Amino acid sequence: MAAQPGVLPRILINGLAATRIAALDRGLNYGDGVFRTLRIADGRPRWWSDHLAKLAEDCNRLGLDCPDATVLDRDLARLEPLPASGVLRLTLTRGEGPRGYRPPISPRCTRILTCWPGDGAEYPREGLTLRVCQLRLGPQPALAGIKHLNRLENVLARAEWNDPAIDEGILLDHSGRVVCGVSSNLFLWRNGRLQTPSLEQCGVAGVARARLMRRAAAEGLTVEEADFDLAALLDADEVMLTNSLMGLRRVARLGDKTWPQPLVGPRLAGFLDA
């Protein structure tokens, strides 16, 4: 979602309008926190309850004290009216703490809501063009699936290209397994099955990914989390990407491989948005 030129985001920190956090905040110093990014459509954050549930799950895995949903609902109300379209980011850190990696015994978490108005999509409606990134994701099961604040792997991967014809990069792990896009999750339609990479070792398990898996299974489709390499991706009948901003988008090209027509993508997009 492209920001409007010259328009600054609106920011709440712990429920109050502000633009700065403390220099000793552990989110700043150690990446000690989690975040969610939501699309605003028709003046409302899309899939708000899903994102709050995933935020609580990620906080639990990191031992963070997640704010109650009523607190976050109240923060959201203080940002209203929201723009008709835009992006909302919800960030939670472990708050301020002393020097050193040891977490504070009684932390006071910092919560940040940032709202950017937007008037256009970051991705085209369909027919994405991809590249394979040189960066390889390292395994770390303790963090796998969590959208934590340390996203340097993604930053370095995204810095690999400036070609405006490339919409997204594909990330592999050190074993050559396909994991995800730089800012998206990946789905294949192959042999009548919907497949998505296993994220037991690394990668972010996005809300859109979980939502699509759940709803596709409820519609009777076979949905599999699996390990597969780049050759299997190129052999797929259709390739799609998801995240909370784009929804579901069809891939048209990866290198010399093309997928000229959608097969199940429009139907799956309907599941996601239902």
C-alpha positions as CSV (number, residue, x, y, z in Angstrom):
1,M,0.0,0.0,0.0
2,A,1.7,3.1,-1.2
3,A,1.8,6.1,1.2
4,Q,0.5,9.4,0.0
5,P,3.4,11.8,-0.7
6,G,3.9,14.3,2.1
7,V,1.5,12.7,4.4
8,L,3.0,11.6,7.7
9,P,1.7,8.6,9.7
10,R,-0.3,9.0,12.8
11,I,1.3,7.3,15.8
12,L,0.2,6.3,19.3
13,I,2.7,5.0,21.9
14,N,1.0,3.4,24.9
15,G,-2.2,5.0,23.9
16,L,-0.9,8.6,23.5
17,A,0.1,10.6,20.4
18,A,3.9,10.5,20.2
19,T,6.8,10.0,17.8
20,R,9.6,8.7,20.0
21,I,10.4,5.8,22.2
22,A,13.0,5.6,25.1
23,A,16.6,4.9,24.1
24,L,16.6,2.0,26.5
25,D,13.6,0.3,24.9
26,R,14.5,-3.4,24.2
27,G,12.7,-3.3,20.9
28,L,15.2,-0.8,19.7
29,N,18.3,-2.3,21.3
30,Y,17.6,-6.1,20.8
31,G,14.7,-6.4,18.4
32,D,12.9,-7.8,21.5
33,G,9.3,-7.6,20.4
34,V,6.7,-8.6,17.8
35,F,4.5,-6.8,15.3
36,R,1.6,-7.1,13.0
37,T,0.9,-5.2,9.7
38,L,-2.8,-4.8,8.6
39,R,-4.5,-3.4,5.6
40,I,-7.1,-0.7,6.2
41,A,-10.0,-1.0,3.8
42,D,-13.2,1.0,3.9
43,G,-12.0,2.7,7.1
44,R,-11.5,-0.5,9.1
45,P,-8.5,-2.7,9.8
46,R,-9.0,-6.0,7.9
47,W,-8.9,-9.2,9.9
48,W,-8.3,-7.3,13.2
49,S,-9.3,-10.2,15.5
50,D,-7.1,-12.7,13.6
51,H,-4.1,-10.4,14.0
52,L,-4.8,-9.9,17.7
53,A,-4.9,-13.7,18.1
54,K,-1.6,-14.1,16.3
55,L,0.0,-11.3,18.3
56,A,-1.0,-13.1,21.5
57,E,0.4,-16.4,20.2
58,D,3.7,-14.8,19.3
59,C,3.9,-13.0,22.6
60,N,3.3,-16.2,24.5
61,R,6.2,-17.9,22.6
62,L,8.6,-15.1,23.5
63,G,7.4,-14.7,27.1
64,L,6.0,-11.2,26.4
65,D,3.0,-9.8,28.3
66,C,0.5,-9.2,25.5
67,P,-2.0,-6.4,26.2
68,D,-5.6,-7.4,26.6
69,A,-7.7,-7.0,23.4
70,T,-9.8,-4.3,25.1
71,V,-6.6,-2.2,25.5
72,L,-5.7,-2.5,21.9
73,D,-9.3,-1.9,20.9
74,R,-9.2,1.3,22.9
75,D,-5.9,2.4,21.2
76,L,-7.5,1.7,17.8
77,A,-10.5,3.9,18.7
78,R,-8.1,6.7,19.6
79,L,-6.8,6.6,16.0
80,E,-10.2,7.0,14.5
81,P,-11.4,8.1,12.0
82,L,-9.1,5.8,10.1
83,P,-8.4,6.6,6.4
84,A,-10.5,4.8,3.8
85,S,-7.5,2.9,2.8
86,G,-4.0,2.5,4.3
87,V,-1.8,0.4,6.5
88,L,-1.9,-0.1,10.2
89,R,1.1,-1.5,12.1
90,L,0.8,-2.8,15.7
91,T,4.2,-3.1,17.4
92,L,4.8,-4.5,20.9
93,T,8.2,-4.5,22.6
94,R,9.4,-5.7,26.0
95,G,9.8,-2.1,27.0
96,E,12.7,-0.4,28.7
97,G,15.4,-2.5,30.5
98,P,18.9,-2.4,31.8
99,R,22.0,-3.2,29.6
100,G,22.4,-6.8,28.7
101,Y,20.4,-9.6,27.2
102,R,18.7,-10.7,30.4
103,P,15.0,-9.7,30.2
104,P,13.7,-7.5,33.0
105,I,12.0,-9.3,35.8
106,S,8.9,-7.1,35.7
107,P,8.8,-5.5,32.2
108,R,6.4,-2.8,31.2
109,C,5.8,-3.4,27.5
110,T,5.7,-0.7,24.9
111,R,2.8,-0.8,22.4
112,I,2.9,1.3,19.2
113,L,0.2,1.8,16.7
114,T,1.2,3.5,13.4
115,C,-1.3,4.4,10.7
116,W,-0.3,5.3,7.1
117,P,-2.9,6.5,4.7
118,G,-2.5,5.1,1.2
119,D,-4.0,5.5,-2.2
120,G,-2.5,2.6,-4.2
121,A,-1.4,-1.0,-4.0
122,E,2.2,-2.0,-3.4
123,Y,1.7,-5.0,-5.8
124,P,-0.1,-5.2,-9.1
125,R,-3.5,-6.9,-9.0
126,E,-2.1,-10.1,-10.6
127,G,0.7,-11.5,-12.6
128,L,3.6,-10.9,-10.1
129,T,7.2,-11.3,-11.3
130,L,9.6,-12.9,-8.9
131,R,13.3,-13.5,-8.4
132,V,15.2,-15.9,-6.2
133,C,17.2,-14.2,-3.5
134,Q,20.9,-15.0,-2.8
135,L,20.4,-14.7,0.9
136,R,19.6,-18.0,2.6
137,L,17.5,-18.1,5.8
138,G,19.1,-19.7,8.8
139,P,17.2,-22.3,10.9
140,Q,16.0,-21.3,14.3
141,P,13.0,-23.3,15.5
142,A,12.5,-21.3,18.6
143,L,11.6,-18.2,16.5
144,A,10.1,-20.0,13.4
145,G,6.7,-18.6,12.5
146,I,7.0,-15.6,14.8
147,K,6.8,-12.1,13.3
148,H,9.5,-10.7,15.7
149,L,11.2,-7.4,15.3
150,N,14.6,-8.7,14.1
151,R,13.9,-8.7,10.3
152,L,17.5,-8.1,9.1
153,E,17.4,-11.2,6.9
154,N,14.4,-9.7,5.1
155,V,16.1,-6.3,4.9
156,L,19.2,-7.7,3.3
157,A,17.2,-9.9,0.9
158,R,15.1,-6.9,-0.2
159,A,18.3,-4.8,-0.8
160,E,19.4,-7.3,-3.5
161,W,17.3,-5.7,-6.3
162,N,16.1,-2.3,-7.4
163,D,14.5,-3.4,-10.7
164,P,10.9,-2.1,-10.6
165,A,9.9,-5.1,-12.8
166,I,10.5,-7.4,-9.9
167,D,7.6,-7.5,-7.4
168,E,8.9,-10.0,-4.8
169,G,11.9,-12.2,-3.9
170,I,11.7,-15.9,-3.0
171,L,13.7,-17.0,0.0
172,L,15.3,-20.4,0.4
173,D,17.0,-21.9,3.5
174,H,20.5,-23.3,3.6
175,S,19.3,-26.7,2.5
176,G,17.7,-25.2,-0.6
177,R,14.2,-25.6,0.7
178,V,11.7,-22.9,-0.4
179,V,10.5,-21.0,2.7
180,C,8.6,-17.8,1.7
181,G,8.7,-14.5,-0.1
182,V,10.6,-11.6,1.4
183,S,7.4,-10.1,2.7
184,S,4.9,-12.8,1.9
185,N,3.9,-16.5,2.2
186,L,3.9,-18.9,-0.7
187,F,1.3,-21.3,-2.0
188,L,1.5,-23.8,-4.9
189,W,-1.3,-25.6,-6.7
190,R,0.1,-28.9,-7.8
191,N,-1.6,-32.2,-8.7
192,G,-4.9,-30.9,-7.3
193,R,-3.4,-30.0,-3.9
194,L,-2.8,-26.7,-2.2
195,Q,0.7,-26.7,-0.8
196,T,2.6,-24.2,1.3
197,P,6.2,-24.5,2.7
198,S,6.6,-25.9,6.2
199,L,7.8,-23.2,8.6
200,E,9.1,-25.4,11.4
201,Q,12.7,-24.1,11.0
202,C,12.3,-20.5,9.9
203,G,10.0,-18.0,8.2
204,V,6.9,-16.1,9.3
205,A,3.5,-17.7,9.6
206,G,1.3,-14.9,8.4
207,V,-2.3,-14.3,9.2
208,A,-3.3,-14.5,5.6
209,R,-1.5,-17.9,5.2
210,A,-3.4,-19.3,8.2
211,R,-6.7,-17.9,7.0
212,L,-6.4,-19.3,3.6
213,M,-5.3,-22.8,4.8
214,R,-8.2,-22.9,7.2
215,R,-10.8,-21.8,4.7
216,A,-9.6,-23.9,1.8
217,A,-9.6,-27.0,4.0
218,A,-13.2,-26.1,5.1
219,E,-14.2,-26.0,1.4
220,G,-12.9,-29.5,0.9
221,L,-9.5,-28.8,-0.7
222,T,-6.5,-30.8,0.3
223,V,-4.1,-28.5,2.0
224,E,-0.5,-29.6,2.8
225,E,2.5,-28.0,4.6
226,A,5.5,-29.6,3.0
227,D,9.2,-29.3,2.3
228,F,10.0,-28.7,-1.4
229,D,12.8,-27.2,-3.4
230,L,12.9,-24.7,-6.2
231,A,12.5,-27.4,-8.9
232,A,9.1,-28.4,-7.3
233,L,8.0,-24.7,-7.2
234,L,8.8,-24.4,-10.9
235,D,6.9,-27.6,-11.6
236,A,3.7,-26.2,-9.9
237,D,0.5,-25.7,-11.9
238,E,0.0,-22.3,-10.3
239,V,2.0,-20.2,-7.8
240,M,0.5,-17.6,-5.5
241,L,1.6,-15.3,-2.7
242,T,-0.3,-14.0,0.3
243,N,0.1,-11.4,3.0
244,S,-2.3,-9.2,4.9
245,L,-1.8,-6.2,2.6
246,M,-2.0,-7.9,-0.8
247,G,-4.4,-10.7,0.1
248,L,-3.7,-13.3,-2.6
249,R,-1.9,-12.6,-5.8
250,R,-1.0,-14.9,-8.7
251,V,2.6,-15.3,-9.8
252,A,3.1,-14.9,-13.6
253,R,6.9,-15.3,-13.9
254,L,10.0,-16.6,-12.1
255,G,13.1,-16.4,-14.3
256,D,12.3,-18.2,-17.5
257,K,9.3,-20.0,-16.1
258,T,5.9,-18.4,-16.8
259,W,2.4,-19.2,-15.5
260,P,0.2,-17.4,-18.1
261,Q,-3.3,-18.1,-16.7
262,P,-4.8,-18.5,-13.2
263,L,-6.3,-21.9,-12.3
264,V,-7.6,-21.8,-8.7
265,G,-6.3,-18.4,-7.6
266,P,-9.5,-16.4,-8.1
267,R,-11.5,-19.1,-6.1
268,L,-8.9,-19.1,-3.3
269,A,-8.9,-15.3,-3.2
270,G,-12.7,-15.6,-2.6
271,F,-12.1,-17.9,0.4
272,L,-9.5,-15.5,1.9
273,D,-11.8,-12.5,1.7
274,A,-15.1,-14.2,2.7
